[in-house]
């Protein structure tokens, strides 16, 4: 509310209008109410914004496309099938040739 009072007060001072505190309060209430109803009056509240699900879907589509391009532009690693290999002790470790990606 103080924001609207200050805006109106500054505008009134610029044109030489003297307002009482009560008049300033009434005008600020009216402007605040008008601002709160602006979106409804202009139909902005009817426009669907981008939902969280839609944003998540776009991210997933981008990730899938990136993966598709990666697979199309790389070859499978000939030394491992899934990015894991075995060290000299027979333990699973990350394949050094493909850095654990399974593709070169």
Buried (B, 14 or more C-beta within 10 A) or exposed (E): EEEBBEEBBEEBEEEEEEBEEEEBBEBBEEBBEEEEEEEEEEEEEEEEEEEEEEEEEEEEEEEEEEEEEEEEEEEEBEEBEEBEBEEEEEEEEBBEBBEBBBBE
